[in-house]
Amino acid sequence: MSGAGPEHARKVGPMTSTSTDSAQKAPAKDPWDLPDVSGLVVGVLGGTGPQGKGLAYRLARAGQKVIIGSRAAERAQAAADELGHGVEGADNAETARRSDIVIVAVPWDGHGKTLESLREELAGKLVVDCVNPLGFDKKGAYALKPEEGSAAEQAAALLPDSRVTAAFHHLSAVLLQDPEIEEIDTDVMVLGEERADVEIVQALAGRIPGMRGIFSGRLRNAHQVESLVANLISVNRRYKAHAGLRLTDL
Ligand SMILES: NC(=O)c1ccc[n+]([C@@H]2O[C@H](COP(=O)([O-])OP(=O)(O)OC[C@H]3O[C@@H](n4cnc5c(N)ncnc54)[C@H](OP(=O)(O)O)[C@@H]3O)[C@@H](O)[C@H]2O)c1
């Protein structure tokens, strides 16, 4: 196990339990002790768009093996060639088949249909949903309310044989894609049902310099996380920024 969290946080904290306690209970696991994910292949469905391409670029630049997916293999190949860093391109189905971790970066409109059509290829895979169901009108962006509760819960309902998590909602695709920017200064809220899966995604986020993956609860609380993007869009418009998110006291 090698940590992917910040160096200072990986240290095991002081032992506070008595010897009798420790004989009975295993010491609590350091939450920053995250698995080594450097050998896992990451696929990105909808990887030809700004968000997917930005994530693919950052992960590949950090040394991760990345496959960009698209509805059309040639579009994926073109995006992969543009990014370099060993990124490959394939259609969404092949991307899902060849990957250990599959990031879903398609628009909310195409979310349900895309996942439904890839149920077989995504079986057993760790799926990371970063889709924000949003509407836009003349007042700006607002959160939509998916029937299942959230995009992530829709994914979990459609993919009963996959390990569905949610993360990477609050990133700026502009910053991700800018090669002049060395570090992406932000936390990534990671949600899921299985602690081990969440930790893999936290570790994946931690591969990107400046980023920290933070366990943020179960999928039933994904709606707020997805919706918060509507607020970030308002912030960005007002301050002409690409605002990220930091959780303090961690
Ligand atoms: N942009 C951001 O800053 C940002 C940040 C955080 C999260 N997100 C989330 O990430 C997702 C992708 O964002 P984006 O801005 O990259 O979106 P996008 O450019 O609109 O779409 C991404 C890719 O999805 C594919 N696609 C388009 N319509 C589709 C459909 N109906 N069914 C299946 N695939 C379709 C397209 O690729 P092909 O035509 O090649 O298949 C497209 O290049 C969104 O759900 C968004 O909420 C975005």
The ligand as an ORCA input file, in Angstrom:
! r2SCAN-3c Opt
* xyz 0 1
  N     -16.794     20.728    -18.629
  C     -16.504     20.762    -17.337
  O     -15.793     21.669    -16.891
  C     -17.017     19.672    -16.411
  C     -16.541     19.606    -15.111
  C     -16.997     18.575    -14.276
  C     -17.899     17.645    -14.739
  N     -18.367     17.754    -16.013
  C     -19.329     16.737    -16.492
  O     -18.641     15.931    -17.413
  C     -19.488     15.554    -18.475
  C     -18.829     15.909    -19.790
  O     -18.660     17.296    -19.874
  P     -18.125     17.953    -21.229
  O     -18.196     19.409    -21.050
  O     -16.825     17.322    -21.611
  O     -19.308     17.448    -22.229
  P     -19.501     17.390    -23.800
  O     -18.324     17.994    -24.481
  O     -20.830     17.954    -24.099
  O     -19.568     15.825    -24.054
  C     -18.476     14.965    -23.891
  C     -18.475     13.926    -24.994
  O     -19.600     13.065    -24.851
  C     -19.997     12.558    -26.129
  N     -21.433     12.751    -26.279
  C     -22.117     13.873    -26.648
  N     -23.438     13.661    -26.646
  C     -23.608     12.364    -26.283
  C     -24.752     11.521    -26.105
  N     -25.993     11.975    -26.296
  N     -24.530     10.236    -25.743
  C     -23.285      9.772    -25.537
  N     -22.177     10.500    -25.693
  C     -22.339     11.781    -26.050
  C     -19.210     13.355    -27.161
  O     -18.170     12.501    -27.611
  P     -18.297     11.627    -28.956
  O     -19.157     12.416    -29.910
  O     -16.879     11.559    -29.390
  O     -18.888     10.341    -28.542
  C     -18.608     14.507    -26.395
  O     -17.354     14.892    -26.888
  C     -20.831     16.275    -18.270
  O     -21.786     15.390    -17.801
  C     -20.513     17.340    -17.236
  O     -21.610     17.550    -16.360
  C     -17.928     18.731    -16.864
*
